[in-house]
């Protein structure tokens, strides 16, 4: 059925019928799908409107299409898993959310050849770090942070460049430094003016957050966050 396109359909109604026919166990997975799809249907973000959905004999999944193409993301791993590790018969669909009308969510539904689509996805995935770093930088600039005051640790290719970047951060010439825990963890001595450390995926080893926690003893306005949540 790949290639067929169902336009302007009651999406939850259509997906529910597929679940009834194809998913024998863990049908309550679809309750989570309905909750997520309902939330994304009223989102203002265009990237929330393109989804991938799968029905298996034992459960279902709804994934944002954009995240599926980010190498190493949860969505990427889930989408690949059932092709690489199982022989489950998977019914896969691309979903385009359009509007909420009369209490129902309408959009387009595209049946996919799951295994072929996974192979296509492998060829088109991009490193998640590149996307996240660029997104963060653009958001900061949009909110008024001068571009020259933002730096990426991976731009320092040598020890000399790294030391110079750290010196700029300690002096306040660079206000925001972005990088992985591996590159900004142990041995990163830039806490002089630090007031916050934000972790998209928060580590829990003391060595990874120790600098700012020790600084917290002196600066009472320091905060460490896990994706926006204060944890100290």
N, C-alpha and C positions, 0 to 999 in steps of 0.2 A: 504493500500500500504506500510505500515511500513515493513521494512525488505528488500524492493527492493533497489537496488543501481544503480544509473546512473553514469557511469564513463566517465571521459574525455569529458564532455559536455560543450557547450557554455553556461556558467552559466547565464549571463544576458539575453540571449535569452530565456532560459528555464524559468527563474523566471518571465520574462515579459509575457509569455504565461499564467502562473498561475495567475498573476495579472489580465489579461484581462478576465479570466474565473471566478475568485472568488472574486475579490475586486471591489465592485460597487461604493464606495465613497472614496474620499481622495486618489485617485490614484497617486497624485503627491508625496505622501510619498515615492513612489518607486524611484523618482528622487534622494532623499537623500540616499536611499539604493545603487543606482548605483554609486553615488559619493564616498561613503564609501568603497564599494567593490573594486572599481577601485584603490583607494588609498592603501588599504591593499594588493592588488594583487602584488604590486611592493615593498612592505615592506620586509626588511631583517629579521624581527623577526618571529620566528616560531609560536609564540602564536597569531599572526595576521592572520594566515592561516586557523584557525578553527572557524567557525561562526555558529550561529543559526539564522534562518530566519523564519518569520511567515507572512502569508497572512490572513487578516480578511475581512469581508464584508466592514469595514470602516477603511482601511489603512493597512500598512505593517510595519515591523520592521526588522532591521539587528542588531545583537548583537554579540560581541565577546564571544565565548563559555567560555573562562577562567573567564571573569567577571560575567557571569551568575551564576557561582558556588561560588562567594564571597558573603556571607550573608550580606544583607543590601545595596549592591551596586545598582545603578540605573538599571543595566541590570538584576540583580536578581529580583528586584521588578517588572519590566516590564514583564519578562517571567512568573512570578507567577500570575500577576494581572488577566489576561483573563481566567485563570482556576478557580481562587478563587472568582472573583467578577462578572463575566458575563457568559452567556451561548452562547457566540459567537462561531460559527463554525470556528475553527482555523486550517489552513493547515500549518504544521510546517516541517522544513527541517534542517538537518545538512549540512553544506557546507564545503568542503575542497578545498581551493584554490591551484592550481597547477602552472599555468604559463600563461603568456600573449603571444598569438601567432596570428600573422596576425591581430593585433589590437583587438582581442577578448580575454576574460578571460576564461580559461578552468579550470575545476576541477571536483570534484565528488559531487553528490547530493544524500542525503539520506532522504527519507520521514520518518517522525516520528509520533508516536501516541502522540499528544501534551499533553493530560491530564496525560497519563502514564509517560511521560518524566518529567513533572513538579513534580510529586510525587517522581520520582527517584532523581531529582535535590535537593529536600528538604532534602533527606537523606544524600546527599554527600556534601552539602555546608559547607564551613569553614569560620570562622570569618575573615573579611576583614583586621582587624588590624594586625593579626598575619602574614599574607602574605605581607602586605605593609611594616611592620617594618623589617622583615627579608630581603626583597628585598632591602630596603634602606641601611641596614647595609652591605650587600654584595657588593652593588655598591660603597659605600664609601671605603671599604677595597680594592676593585679592583683599585680604583683611588688613593690609596696610604695612606689612613688614617689608622693608627695602630688600631687594634681591641680593645685594652685596653683603647683607648681614646674615645670610643663610648659607650653610656649607654642608657638604656630604663627606663623611669620613672616607668613603671609597675613592674620592678624588685625590687623596694624598697617596701617591704611588711609592714614595720613598720615606725613610725615617726622617729625613730633613724636612720634607713637606708636611709630614704628620706633626712634627714638633712645632713648626711655624703655625699650623692651623690651631693647635692646642694653645699656643701663645696668644693668638688672636681671640680665642674664646675666653681665656682667662682675663684678657685686657678689656673685653667687651666690644672689640671691633667686629666680632662675629657673635650674634646674639643667640642663634639657633644652630645646633649641629645635629645632623640626622645620620643614623647608621644602624647596623645590626648589633645585637648583643655581643657577638663574637669580636667585632672590631671596636666597640665602645664599652667593653666590659672591664675585665681585669687589666690594671696598668694604665687606665685612663685618668689622668690627673688634671681635671679641668673644673673642679668644683668651686673655685674661688668665688664666682659670681652666680653659681647655679641656684635656681629657685624652684625648678620642677623637672622631673624626668617622666616622660610619658611612654609607656610600653604598649604597643599594639597587641603584642602577644607576650604577656608579662612573665619573665623568668622568676623562679623562686629560690635560686641559689644565692646565699648572702654575697658571694663574690661578684655577682652580676649587678647588684644594687647597693653594695656596701658603701661606696663613696658618698652618695647623696644621703644615705642614712646616717653616716657619721657627721656629715655637714648639718643634718637636721638638729643635732645636739646644740649647735651654735645658732643657726638660723631657724627661728620658729615658724617662718612662713614657707618653708620648703615642703613640697608635696611630691609623692610618687604615685602615679596613677596606673591602673590597668585598664586601658581603653576608656579612660575618662572617669574611672571610679577611684576615689582616694582610698589607699590601702594602709596608710599610717596617719 
